[in-house]
Amino acid sequence: MPTLDDIRMVAPALEKYTQGRLLGEVWKRPGLAPRDRSIVTLAALIARNQTTDMPYYVNLALDNGVRPREISEVITHLAFYSGWPNAMSAVAVTKDVFAARKVGNDQLPPVSPQPLPLDEAAEAQRASRVGEQFGKVAPGVVQYTTDVLFRDLWLRPALAPGGRVAIIDLDKPTGEHGTPPELLRCELAAVGYREVDVVSLAPADGYLAVFVPPASLQAPEAIRPCRQ
């Protein structure tokens, strides 16, 4: 990440906004603790493959209490949602930070941990719904979604259940491979999640929304669908 002096030499107004608005205001908003804000910021940088600032924010995340195993798990998780090359770029940057801070393998998550318990009824409903929607077009995607994502990746314990949920998507209709923020907000609220922050990700009409999960989930039959 360029130093403040570097920024001042090229764009002094940007240095003022970096100091005053970004670091002095946005990072001090009470809606997210610094630890949670670090996780959200790293997720956004990895998803957009923006590695220039990543060393600074990986160090800041560690300073804010994010554990190395959580950073490792965020990178692994986002490989499936933002692309393998983005995750590999994050690995290349983060390994140098970990080396400088003497982070060892004992501080990283195990390759094959004991998985979290699975709600079999909810997973069966999800798998059936996805199969009906996409099974005739892309059965392989349906199979990998079940076997790799929801019966493996989402059950890894390094990112503790009950933590905040950060979702990156495009502000476009679902038919154009996006989710309008209002629809996402409605769908998450329908199962008890509460939005605590949302950040625009220009210039690609993207956004990042952060939600707090409920103490307990509603019964599936009590959930009402949202409409665009």
Beta strands, then each sheet from edge to edge (+ up, - down):
strand 1: 165-170
strand 2: 194-201
strand 3: 206-212
sheet 1: 1+ 3- 2+
end
